[in-house]
Amino acid sequence: MATAIETVRRLPTIGPWLAKGDQVEAAADANDGYFVAVTHGSDWQANASLIAAAPELLDRLENLVIAIGMGWDLEAMVGCAKSAIAKARGESS
């Protein structure tokens, strides 16, 4: 049986998150300038883009799961998902 602590849903820092060089910052007004992550190594830029896209990716996946469950037309959801994937790849902001 899960304890009360185990059943608490841990929410991420409010998005959007922005990649600024090797740092990822929360951009929401309440968190302006709050560092979410600092990336290192030869792939630091790709990692920063992926981390910065995390809130949007989570949102799109949650919406996609809801849409599938409700039997909705998925065409618009696919466009949103593609946009989030491009952001994660550093292809768009």
C-alpha positions as CSV (number, residue, x, y, z in Angstrom):
1,M,0.0,0.0,0.0
2,A,1.4,3.4,-1.0
3,T,2.1,6.0,1.7
4,A,0.8,9.6,1.5
5,I,4.2,10.7,0.4
6,E,4.3,8.2,-2.4
7,T,0.9,9.2,-3.8
8,V,1.7,12.9,-4.0
9,R,2.2,13.9,-7.7
10,R,5.3,15.9,-8.1
11,L,4.8,18.7,-10.6
12,P,7.6,20.2,-12.7
13,T,8.5,23.8,-12.6
14,I,6.0,25.7,-14.7
15,G,7.0,26.1,-18.3
16,P,7.9,27.3,-20.8
17,W,11.5,26.6,-20.3
18,L,14.1,28.3,-22.5
19,A,17.5,27.1,-23.5
20,K,20.0,30.0,-23.0
21,G,23.4,28.7,-24.0
22,D,24.2,25.7,-21.8
23,Q,21.6,26.7,-19.3
24,V,17.8,26.0,-19.2
25,E,15.7,28.6,-17.4
26,A,12.0,28.7,-16.4
27,A,10.4,31.6,-18.3
28,A,7.1,31.8,-16.5
29,D,6.6,35.1,-14.7
30,A,6.6,33.5,-11.3
31,N,9.9,31.7,-12.0
32,D,11.6,34.2,-14.2
33,G,15.3,33.5,-14.2
34,Y,15.0,30.2,-12.3
35,F,17.6,27.7,-13.5
36,V,16.1,24.3,-14.3
37,A,19.3,22.7,-15.6
38,V,22.9,23.3,-16.8
39,T,24.2,21.1,-19.5
40,H,27.8,20.0,-20.1
41,G,29.8,17.9,-22.6
42,S,30.0,17.8,-26.4
43,D,26.2,17.6,-26.8
44,W,25.3,20.4,-24.4
45,Q,23.3,22.4,-27.0
46,A,21.1,19.4,-28.0
47,N,20.6,18.4,-24.4
48,A,19.6,22.0,-23.5
49,S,17.0,22.0,-26.3
50,L,15.6,18.7,-25.2
51,I,15.3,19.7,-21.6
52,A,13.8,23.1,-22.5
53,A,11.1,21.3,-24.5
54,A,10.1,18.9,-21.7
55,P,7.1,20.9,-20.4
56,E,5.7,21.2,-23.9
57,L,6.4,17.5,-24.7
58,L,4.6,16.5,-21.5
59,D,1.6,18.7,-22.3
60,R,1.3,17.4,-25.9
61,L,1.6,13.7,-24.8
62,E,-1.1,14.2,-22.1
63,N,-3.4,15.9,-24.6
64,L,-2.8,13.1,-27.2
65,V,-3.7,10.4,-24.6
66,I,-6.9,12.3,-23.8
67,A,-7.7,12.8,-27.5
68,I,-7.2,9.1,-28.3
69,G,-9.3,8.0,-25.3
70,M,-12.1,10.3,-26.4
71,G,-12.0,9.2,-30.0
72,W,-11.3,12.7,-31.3
73,D,-9.8,13.6,-34.7
74,L,-6.1,13.5,-34.2
75,E,-5.0,15.7,-37.1
76,A,-4.6,18.9,-35.0
77,M,-2.9,16.9,-32.3
78,V,-0.3,15.5,-34.7
79,G,0.6,19.1,-35.7
80,C,1.1,20.1,-32.1
81,A,3.2,17.0,-31.5
82,K,5.4,17.7,-34.5
83,S,6.0,21.3,-33.2
84,A,7.0,20.0,-29.8
85,I,9.4,17.4,-31.4
86,A,11.0,20.1,-33.5
87,K,11.5,22.2,-30.4
88,A,13.1,19.3,-28.6
89,R,15.5,18.8,-31.5
90,G,16.5,22.4,-31.5
91,E,14.9,23.0,-34.9
92,S,12.5,25.7,-33.7
93,S,11.7,27.8,-30.6
